[in-house]
Amino acid sequence: MANESKEKACKALISLAKARHLAVKSPGEYRCESVEDFVNRAYFVIGLKFWAVDVPKGFDGSNLVGWYAVRKSDDTVYELNVADWKTGSRIDVRN
């Protein structure tokens, strides 16, 4: 059940990322990494990455889009400040 919850949280984040175009508007794939429990197990903290198909071979750089907190009870996505590990503003398709 825990892995299903992680997958559900990841899908919610990726769906939002696609709708908001959080990464560049080029062909590619969003992936969740480091999905872990966070804040008294009420959230998952997720590192979202974007793998573009047009990245040159031998590219040195980061494909990290950002770190996000996904509330387990309803899959709501929040910004995450990794400097102090606090959740920030809610993110949805309209804001």
Biotite code that builds the C-alpha atoms (Angstrom):
import biotite.structure as struc

atoms = struc.array([
    struc.Atom([0.000, 0.000, 0.000], chain_id="A", res_id=1, res_name="MET", atom_name="CA", element="C"),
    struc.Atom([2.839, 2.417, 0.761], chain_id="A", res_id=2, res_name="ALA", atom_name="CA", element="C"),
    struc.Atom([4.279, 2.138, -2.751], chain_id="A", res_id=3, res_name="ASN", atom_name="CA", element="C"),
    struc.Atom([0.820, 2.702, -4.239], chain_id="A", res_id=4, res_name="GLU", atom_name="CA", element="C"),
    struc.Atom([0.514, 5.900, -2.193], chain_id="A", res_id=5, res_name="SER", atom_name="CA", element="C"),
    struc.Atom([3.932, 7.070, -3.384], chain_id="A", res_id=6, res_name="LYS", atom_name="CA", element="C"),
    struc.Atom([2.981, 6.351, -6.991], chain_id="A", res_id=7, res_name="GLU", atom_name="CA", element="C"),
    struc.Atom([-0.303, 8.216, -6.561], chain_id="A", res_id=8, res_name="LYS", atom_name="CA", element="C"),
    struc.Atom([1.508, 11.251, -5.110], chain_id="A", res_id=9, res_name="ALA", atom_name="CA", element="C"),
    struc.Atom([4.029, 11.156, -7.949], chain_id="A", res_id=10, res_name="CYS", atom_name="CA", element="C"),
    struc.Atom([1.266, 10.987, -10.564], chain_id="A", res_id=11, res_name="LYS", atom_name="CA", element="C"),
    struc.Atom([-0.488, 13.966, -8.964], chain_id="A", res_id=12, res_name="ALA", atom_name="CA", element="C"),
    struc.Atom([2.737, 16.003, -9.088], chain_id="A", res_id=13, res_name="LEU", atom_name="CA", element="C"),
    struc.Atom([3.545, 15.012, -12.678], chain_id="A", res_id=14, res_name="ILE", atom_name="CA", element="C"),
    struc.Atom([0.004, 15.836, -13.808], chain_id="A", res_id=15, res_name="SER", atom_name="CA", element="C"),
    struc.Atom([0.333, 19.292, -12.265], chain_id="A", res_id=16, res_name="LEU", atom_name="CA", element="C"),
    struc.Atom([3.805, 19.775, -13.753], chain_id="A", res_id=17, res_name="ALA", atom_name="CA", element="C"),
    struc.Atom([2.513, 18.982, -17.239], chain_id="A", res_id=18, res_name="LYS", atom_name="CA", element="C"),
    struc.Atom([-0.461, 21.316, -16.877], chain_id="A", res_id=19, res_name="ALA", atom_name="CA", element="C"),
    struc.Atom([1.708, 24.164, -15.550], chain_id="A", res_id=20, res_name="ARG", atom_name="CA", element="C"),
    struc.Atom([4.675, 23.445, -17.881], chain_id="A", res_id=21, res_name="HIS", atom_name="CA", element="C"),
    struc.Atom([7.055, 23.545, -14.917], chain_id="A", res_id=22, res_name="LEU", atom_name="CA", element="C"),
    struc.Atom([9.873, 22.422, -17.200], chain_id="A", res_id=23, res_name="ALA", atom_name="CA", element="C"),
    struc.Atom([10.590, 23.807, -20.643], chain_id="A", res_id=24, res_name="VAL", atom_name="CA", element="C"),
    struc.Atom([8.033, 23.157, -23.357], chain_id="A", res_id=25, res_name="LYS", atom_name="CA", element="C"),
    struc.Atom([10.163, 20.577, -25.123], chain_id="A", res_id=26, res_name="SER", atom_name="CA", element="C"),
    struc.Atom([9.552, 16.861, -25.506], chain_id="A", res_id=27, res_name="PRO", atom_name="CA", element="C"),
    struc.Atom([10.596, 14.875, -22.494], chain_id="A", res_id=28, res_name="GLY", atom_name="CA", element="C"),
    struc.Atom([9.482, 13.053, -19.413], chain_id="A", res_id=29, res_name="GLU", atom_name="CA", element="C"),
    struc.Atom([8.925, 14.068, -15.808], chain_id="A", res_id=30, res_name="TYR", atom_name="CA", element="C"),
    struc.Atom([10.190, 11.659, -13.156], chain_id="A", res_id=31, res_name="ARG", atom_name="CA", element="C"),
    struc.Atom([9.870, 11.575, -9.394], chain_id="A", res_id=32, res_name="CYS", atom_name="CA", element="C"),
    struc.Atom([12.928, 10.807, -7.328], chain_id="A", res_id=33, res_name="GLU", atom_name="CA", element="C"),
    struc.Atom([13.521, 10.566, -3.608], chain_id="A", res_id=34, res_name="SER", atom_name="CA", element="C"),
    struc.Atom([9.881, 10.089, -2.609], chain_id="A", res_id=35, res_name="VAL", atom_name="CA", element="C"),
    struc.Atom([10.049, 10.042, 1.189], chain_id="A", res_id=36, res_name="GLU", atom_name="CA", element="C"),
    struc.Atom([7.800, 10.629, 4.189], chain_id="A", res_id=37, res_name="ASP", atom_name="CA", element="C"),
    struc.Atom([7.830, 14.200, 5.480], chain_id="A", res_id=38, res_name="PHE", atom_name="CA", element="C"),
    struc.Atom([6.317, 16.291, 8.318], chain_id="A", res_id=39, res_name="VAL", atom_name="CA", element="C"),
    struc.Atom([5.023, 13.654, 10.695], chain_id="A", res_id=40, res_name="ASN", atom_name="CA", element="C"),
    struc.Atom([4.292, 11.327, 7.780], chain_id="A", res_id=41, res_name="ARG", atom_name="CA", element="C"),
    struc.Atom([1.502, 13.626, 6.523], chain_id="A", res_id=42, res_name="ALA", atom_name="CA", element="C"),
    struc.Atom([3.302, 14.450, 3.245], chain_id="A", res_id=43, res_name="TYR", atom_name="CA", element="C"),
    struc.Atom([5.663, 12.953, 0.730], chain_id="A", res_id=44, res_name="PHE", atom_name="CA", element="C"),
    struc.Atom([8.648, 15.078, -0.206], chain_id="A", res_id=45, res_name="VAL", atom_name="CA", element="C"),
    struc.Atom([9.416, 14.568, -3.896], chain_id="A", res_id=46, res_name="ILE", atom_name="CA", element="C"),
    struc.Atom([12.285, 15.674, -6.102], chain_id="A", res_id=47, res_name="GLY", atom_name="CA", element="C"),
    struc.Atom([10.836, 16.300, -9.575], chain_id="A", res_id=48, res_name="LEU", atom_name="CA", element="C"),
    struc.Atom([13.144, 15.949, -12.559], chain_id="A", res_id=49, res_name="LYS", atom_name="CA", element="C"),
    struc.Atom([12.606, 16.482, -16.284], chain_id="A", res_id=50, res_name="PHE", atom_name="CA", element="C"),
    struc.Atom([14.408, 14.370, -18.855], chain_id="A", res_id=51, res_name="TRP", atom_name="CA", element="C"),
    struc.Atom([14.353, 16.213, -22.204], chain_id="A", res_id=52, res_name="ALA", atom_name="CA", element="C"),
    struc.Atom([14.846, 14.181, -25.362], chain_id="A", res_id=53, res_name="VAL", atom_name="CA", element="C"),
    struc.Atom([16.938, 16.898, -27.019], chain_id="A", res_id=54, res_name="ASP", atom_name="CA", element="C"),
    struc.Atom([19.680, 17.113, -24.379], chain_id="A", res_id=55, res_name="VAL", atom_name="CA", element="C"),
    struc.Atom([23.080, 16.790, -26.072], chain_id="A", res_id=56, res_name="PRO", atom_name="CA", element="C"),
    struc.Atom([25.138, 13.697, -25.341], chain_id="A", res_id=57, res_name="LYS", atom_name="CA", element="C"),
    struc.Atom([27.615, 14.347, -22.551], chain_id="A", res_id=58, res_name="GLY", atom_name="CA", element="C"),
    struc.Atom([25.489, 17.165, -21.086], chain_id="A", res_id=59, res_name="PHE", atom_name="CA", element="C"),
    struc.Atom([26.696, 18.277, -17.668], chain_id="A", res_id=60, res_name="ASP", atom_name="CA", element="C"),
    struc.Atom([24.030, 19.939, -15.591], chain_id="A", res_id=61, res_name="GLY", atom_name="CA", element="C"),
    struc.Atom([20.934, 19.446, -13.518], chain_id="A", res_id=62, res_name="SER", atom_name="CA", element="C"),
    struc.Atom([17.537, 18.314, -14.652], chain_id="A", res_id=63, res_name="ASN", atom_name="CA", element="C"),
    struc.Atom([15.957, 19.077, -11.272], chain_id="A", res_id=64, res_name="LEU", atom_name="CA", element="C"),
    struc.Atom([12.705, 21.019, -11.646], chain_id="A", res_id=65, res_name="VAL", atom_name="CA", element="C"),
    struc.Atom([12.281, 21.408, -7.898], chain_id="A", res_id=66, res_name="GLY", atom_name="CA", element="C"),
    struc.Atom([11.333, 19.875, -4.588], chain_id="A", res_id=67, res_name="TRP", atom_name="CA", element="C"),
    struc.Atom([7.667, 19.543, -3.674], chain_id="A", res_id=68, res_name="TYR", atom_name="CA", element="C"),
    struc.Atom([5.525, 18.309, -0.792], chain_id="A", res_id=69, res_name="ALA", atom_name="CA", element="C"),
    struc.Atom([2.443, 16.256, -1.643], chain_id="A", res_id=70, res_name="VAL", atom_name="CA", element="C"),
    struc.Atom([-0.109, 15.894, 1.132], chain_id="A", res_id=71, res_name="ARG", atom_name="CA", element="C"),
    struc.Atom([-1.005, 12.236, 1.560], chain_id="A", res_id=72, res_name="LYS", atom_name="CA", element="C"),
    struc.Atom([-4.644, 12.776, 2.516], chain_id="A", res_id=73, res_name="SER", atom_name="CA", element="C"),
    struc.Atom([-5.659, 14.428, -0.774], chain_id="A", res_id=74, res_name="ASP", atom_name="CA", element="C"),
    struc.Atom([-2.570, 14.616, -3.082], chain_id="A", res_id=75, res_name="ASP", atom_name="CA", element="C"),
    struc.Atom([-2.463, 18.424, -2.870], chain_id="A", res_id=76, res_name="THR", atom_name="CA", element="C"),
    struc.Atom([0.892, 19.776, -4.077], chain_id="A", res_id=77, res_name="VAL", atom_name="CA", element="C"),
    struc.Atom([2.861, 22.441, -2.185], chain_id="A", res_id=78, res_name="TYR", atom_name="CA", element="C"),
    struc.Atom([6.103, 24.266, -2.803], chain_id="A", res_id=79, res_name="GLU", atom_name="CA", element="C"),
    struc.Atom([8.888, 23.071, -0.531], chain_id="A", res_id=80, res_name="LEU", atom_name="CA", element="C"),
    struc.Atom([11.639, 25.267, 0.853], chain_id="A", res_id=81, res_name="ASN", atom_name="CA", element="C"),
    struc.Atom([14.593, 22.913, 1.209], chain_id="A", res_id=82, res_name="VAL", atom_name="CA", element="C"),
    struc.Atom([16.594, 25.514, 3.133], chain_id="A", res_id=83, res_name="ALA", atom_name="CA", element="C"),
    struc.Atom([14.375, 25.046, 6.174], chain_id="A", res_id=84, res_name="ASP", atom_name="CA", element="C"),
    struc.Atom([12.277, 22.040, 5.050], chain_id="A", res_id=85, res_name="TRP", atom_name="CA", element="C"),
    struc.Atom([8.959, 23.864, 5.342], chain_id="A", res_id=86, res_name="LYS", atom_name="CA", element="C"),
    struc.Atom([5.992, 23.620, 3.047], chain_id="A", res_id=87, res_name="THR", atom_name="CA", element="C"),
    struc.Atom([5.108, 26.761, 1.177], chain_id="A", res_id=88, res_name="GLY", atom_name="CA", element="C"),
    struc.Atom([2.220, 27.821, -1.014], chain_id="A", res_id=89, res_name="SER", atom_name="CA", element="C"),
    struc.Atom([-0.253, 25.392, -2.468], chain_id="A", res_id=90, res_name="ARG", atom_name="CA", element="C"),
    struc.Atom([0.223, 24.869, -6.200], chain_id="A", res_id=91, res_name="ILE", atom_name="CA", element="C"),
    struc.Atom([-2.642, 24.046, -8.496], chain_id="A", res_id=92, res_name="ASP", atom_name="CA", element="C"),
    struc.Atom([-3.334, 24.357, -12.175], chain_id="A", res_id=93, res_name="VAL", atom_name="CA", element="C"),
    struc.Atom([-4.765, 27.866, -11.886], chain_id="A", res_id=94, res_name="ARG", atom_name="CA", element="C"),
    struc.Atom([-2.166, 29.680, -9.764], chain_id="A", res_id=95, res_name="ASN", atom_name="CA", element="C"),
])
